[in-house]
Each structure stands twice: as C-alpha cells, then as structure tokens.
Amino acid sequence: MNNKVKIGILGCADIAKRYAIKAFQSIDNCEVVSIASRNPVKAKEWALDFNIQAEESYDSLLNNKDIDAVYIPLPVGLHKEWALKAVAVGKHIICEKSLAEDFESVKSIVSACQSKGVVLYENFMTDFHPQHQKVLSIIENGDIGEPFIFRSFFGFPPLKKDNIRYDSKLGGGCLNDVGAHIVFMARKIFKKEPVSVMCNLINDKKLGVDTGGTAVLEFSDGQAALMGFSFCSSYQNNYSVWGSKAVLNVKQAYSIRPDTKPIVELTQIQNYQEVVTQINAPSANQFEILFHDFCDTILNQENRAEKINNIYLRLLAQAKVLEAMRLSALENRMVEVKEIK
Ligand SMILES: NC(=O)c1ccc[n+]([C@@H]2O[C@H](COP(=O)([O-])OP(=O)(O)OC[C@H]3O[C@@H](n4cnc5c(N)ncnc54)[C@H](OP(=O)(O)O)[C@@H]3O)[C@@H](O)[C@H]2O)c1
C-alpha cells in the first residue's frame, strides 16, 4: 500500500450513491477502485457513473488484490457475513451502522478483525461533525452547568414497503437503523456508558421488525438519556442537553447536509425570560471526515494498535447497549448493561 488506501464498494446502495462514493472520491488519502453488485449490469452502470471499475460479484471484489479496504453499505442482516468474508482475505472494513443485528454477531466480527489486525469502523459519521465538538466544548466551559439529561428524537415518515428496513430477513428494524444513532450520541455527549436501560419497541407483527421505540438510558451521577426513534412519524432529527444552568439544542443532529450551517442554540433564563443565543459551528461533510480518519488509521502506523483496540472497545460498548435495549423491550423490564456478556 502506498499513501492511498484502495477502496472497494460492496453493493449499489442508496447511501453509497447519495454520499459515500463522492465522499471517498473527495479525500486525498484513498482511491475508489471498484464496485460490486448482485447484478453485474448494475455494477457496470454505477462504475461508469463514478468512473471506477465494476466487479462481477461481491466475492470477486473481495478477491481483488488491488483492494485494501471495503465499504459495506449492505442491509444490517448481511453485515456479519460480508464483514467476516472481508476479514478472511485481510481487507480493512468500514461498515454501515449498525455493525450487526445483535451483540453476538458484533463480537464475532470484532474478534475476527482483532486476530488479523484489521481496521474496523462503523459509519457513525456524526462522531466527526464539528457541531458536536462545539457542544462538548460548551459543556466543558460550564456554560450549561452540570449536564443532567440528554434528550433526542430521530425519525421519519413511512418508507416504501419494499425498503430493506422493513425486512426481518435482512435485519430490518428501527432501533438498529435510527435508534442506534441516538444511543451513540448519548454515549458521546456524556463520555461514558449507561448503567441500565428501559426500552419499549413498537413491533410490527406482520413485518416482524420494530418500526419505532422509546428508551431511557441511565448513566452514573443521576444523568439520563431520553429518546424516541421512528420510521412512521413526522421528521425529527435533533437533541438537547439540559444542564443545571441552561439548555443546548442541536437542530440537525444526525442527518446534516455538507452545506447546511449547523444550528446550536443555548437557552438561558435571565430575569424570568428565556434568552436564546445562536452559537456558530462550521458546516462539514461528516462522511468525508470519518472516511479520512479511517484511511489515516490504516496508513499511519504510529500508535495504530492502541487506536484500533480503542475502536474495537467502542464498537462493542455500543452493541452492548443496543442488546440491553432489545432485552429490556422483550422482557418489559429495566436491564442493567452489565447483564449483557
Ligand atoms: N450512516 C448513515 O447515516 C446511514 C444512512 C442511510 C443508510 N445507512 C446504512 O446503509 C446501509 C444501506 O442502506 P440504504 O438505505 O442505502 O439501502 P439500499 O439502498 O437498499 O442498499 C442496500 C444494498 O444492499 C445490496 N443488497 C444485497 N443483498 C440484498 C438483498 N437481499 N436485498 C436488498 N439489497 C441487498 C443491494 O445492492 P446490490 O443490488 O447492488 O447488490 C442494495 O442496493 C444500511 O446498513 C443502513 O443502515 C446508513
């Protein structure tokens, strides 16, 4: 490998077309080599559109020795199969969220990557948007006092009936798709793991997947995250952090276009009046920043082992919380995260 990571794309996914391929092509430390589809004709069409090569199949892409890393934007239920196949041939992996359907599957992917020293990223691109760094610095400055509650809603109106998110055989469901973003952000903002969770999932019996849910995640020191996620509501994409002195509101938290100026508002009460201050944060292409970091981790040998290990631990921690939420919903009880082994 020289100074660019050579990327292969597994599947002609909507997310790849709208954001990911262009983002990979805009950064300086990688090169998109080829794309594979279940349908080779589709792969050829996309390859032409993006000026890359087409592979005959997913397997032939994995066997292409010119490729160092694969981007996996497949349905969640297929992530484990293709991630394990990719590790087996020594490819680094950037997988769409959620990394897998359940904690056992995430553990098996992480353990395979660990044994081969393969870099593994889950595409929670919000991790890299500077607006959240801004939020963290405002909290650290003490401007909202002690942060007490993180509250977030993320969801959208019903999708087309044949969407992968409604297919139980493909690992569909709202918690792994949308709820996972909120769980990730709550852990990021509080900088720690929840102790216990109480979750309710709205299960569509016909489809066999959850189409929404609500949850409370309890952290230490009385801190909590309250959340709602949905595939069948009006559009929501926000979070607030309520502190002892003020509240911070982030208006476009998870899905945010590269040209959108983030709106972060600080709401304080002065003389019994609400005073709202808009705080500037830069626009950014969060896909590009995460992808650049992924390639940098592959290329840069300094402290690599330690960095990769920390990433594995974070992936496992996220998956553990989601598993605790599923168990809580199933058994209709509060679940301590330490119950998940
Ligand atoms: N990070 C984010 O914010 C974000 C946003 C949106 C989506 N995502 C994630 O990205 C992934 C893809 O989502 P999407 O909305 O882009 O889905 P999508 O358009 O349906 O793409 C999924 C692709 O998977 C391939 N595939 C393989 N086997 C399949 C099967 N049995 N049925 C259907 N498709 C199959 C298809 O490509 P071929 O036909 O070419 O093989 C299909 O185009 C999901 O994991 C989702 O959670 C992440």
The ligand as an SDF file (V2000), in Angstrom:
LIG
                    3D

 48 52  0  0  0  0  0  0  0  0999 V2000
  -24.6490    6.2560    8.2150 N   0  0  0  0  0  0  0  0  0  0  0  0
  -25.8830    6.6570    7.9260 C   0  0  0  0  0  0  0  0  0  0  0  0
  -26.3610    7.6820    8.3730 O   0  0  0  0  0  0  0  0  0  0  0  0
  -26.7400    5.8100    7.0270 C   0  0  0  0  0  0  0  0  0  0  0  0
  -27.7490    6.3760    6.2670 C   0  0  0  0  0  0  0  0  0  0  0  0
  -28.5080    5.5290    5.4310 C   0  0  0  0  0  0  0  0  0  0  0  0
  -28.2440    4.1770    5.4010 C   0  0  0  0  0  0  0  0  0  0  0  0
  -27.2630    3.6630    6.1990 N   0  0  0  0  0  0  0  0  0  0  0  0
  -26.9860    2.2100    6.2290 C   0  0  0  0  0  0  0  0  0  0  0  0
  -26.5370    1.8110    4.9430 O   0  0  0  0  0  0  0  0  0  0  0  0
  -26.9990    0.5090    4.6520 C   0  0  0  0  0  0  0  0  0  0  0  0
  -27.7770    0.5470    3.3270 C   0  0  0  0  0  0  0  0  0  0  0  0
  -28.8690    1.4140    3.4340 O   0  0  0  0  0  0  0  0  0  0  0  0
  -29.5540    2.0250    2.1090 P   0  0  0  0  0  0  0  0  0  0  0  0
  -30.6520    2.8710    2.5280 O   0  0  0  0  0  0  0  0  0  0  0  0
  -28.5140    2.6070    1.2470 O   0  0  0  0  0  0  0  0  0  0  0  0
  -30.1480    0.6750    1.4670 O   0  0  0  0  0  0  0  0  0  0  0  0
  -30.3330    0.2100   -0.0400 P   0  0  0  0  0  0  0  0  0  0  0  0
  -30.3900    1.3510   -0.9800 O   0  0  0  0  0  0  0  0  0  0  0  0
  -31.4660   -0.7660   -0.0490 O   0  0  0  0  0  0  0  0  0  0  0  0
  -28.9660   -0.5520   -0.3400 O   0  0  0  0  0  0  0  0  0  0  0  0
  -28.6300   -1.8070    0.1410 C   0  0  0  0  0  0  0  0  0  0  0  0
  -27.8810   -2.5510   -0.9520 C   0  0  0  0  0  0  0  0  0  0  0  0
  -27.5650   -3.8350   -0.4520 O   0  0  0  0  0  0  0  0  0  0  0  0
  -27.4690   -4.7380   -1.5380 C   0  0  0  0  0  0  0  0  0  0  0  0
  -28.1480   -5.9940   -1.1790 N   0  0  0  0  0  0  0  0  0  0  0  0
  -27.5480   -7.2000   -1.0400 C   0  0  0  0  0  0  0  0  0  0  0  0
  -28.4310   -8.1520   -0.7590 N   0  0  0  0  0  0  0  0  0  0  0  0
  -29.6400   -7.5570   -0.7150 C   0  0  0  0  0  0  0  0  0  0  0  0
  -30.9430   -8.0640   -0.5180 C   0  0  0  0  0  0  0  0  0  0  0  0
  -31.1820   -9.3500   -0.2670 N   0  0  0  0  0  0  0  0  0  0  0  0
  -31.9480   -7.1760   -0.5680 N   0  0  0  0  0  0  0  0  0  0  0  0
  -31.7280   -5.8630   -0.8030 C   0  0  0  0  0  0  0  0  0  0  0  0
  -30.4970   -5.3480   -1.0180 N   0  0  0  0  0  0  0  0  0  0  0  0
  -29.4520   -6.1890   -0.9840 C   0  0  0  0  0  0  0  0  0  0  0  0
  -28.1080   -4.0750   -2.7610 C   0  0  0  0  0  0  0  0  0  0  0  0
  -27.0610   -3.7750   -3.6640 O   0  0  0  0  0  0  0  0  0  0  0  0
  -26.8790   -4.6410   -4.9990 P   0  0  0  0  0  0  0  0  0  0  0  0
  -28.2500   -4.8860   -5.5570 O   0  0  0  0  0  0  0  0  0  0  0  0
  -26.0710   -3.7520   -5.8510 O   0  0  0  0  0  0  0  0  0  0  0  0
  -26.1700   -5.9090   -4.6240 O   0  0  0  0  0  0  0  0  0  0  0  0
  -28.7170   -2.7970   -2.2100 C   0  0  0  0  0  0  0  0  0  0  0  0
  -28.6490   -1.7520   -3.1230 O   0  0  0  0  0  0  0  0  0  0  0  0
  -27.8160    0.0490    5.8600 C   0  0  0  0  0  0  0  0  0  0  0  0
  -26.9680   -0.6780    6.7130 O   0  0  0  0  0  0  0  0  0  0  0  0
  -28.2060    1.3560    6.5310 C   0  0  0  0  0  0  0  0  0  0  0  0
  -28.3810    1.2340    7.9440 O   0  0  0  0  0  0  0  0  0  0  0  0
  -26.5150    4.4550    6.9880 C   0  0  0  0  0  0  0  0  0  0  0  0
  1  2  1  0
  2  3  2  0
  2  4  1  0
  4  5  1  0
  4 48  2  0
  5  6  2  0
  6  7  1  0
  7  8  2  0
  8  9  1  0
  8 48  1  0
  9 10  1  0
  9 46  1  0
 10 11  1  0
 11 12  1  0
 11 44  1  0
 12 13  1  0
 13 14  1  0
 14 15  2  0
 14 16  1  0
 14 17  1  0
 17 18  1  0
 18 19  2  0
 18 20  1  0
 18 21  1  0
 21 22  1  0
 22 23  1  0
 23 24  1  0
 23 42  1  0
 24 25  1  0
 25 26  1  0
 25 36  1  0
 26 27  1  0
 26 35  1  0
 27 28  2  0
 28 29  1  0
 29 30  1  0
 29 35  2  0
 30 31  1  0
 30 32  2  0
 32 33  1  0
 33 34  2  0
 34 35  1  0
 36 37  1  0
 36 42  1  0
 37 38  1  0
 38 39  2  0
 38 40  1  0
 38 41  1  0
 42 43  1  0
 44 45  1  0
 44 46  1  0
 46 47  1  0
M  CHG  2   8   1  16  -1
M  END
$$$$
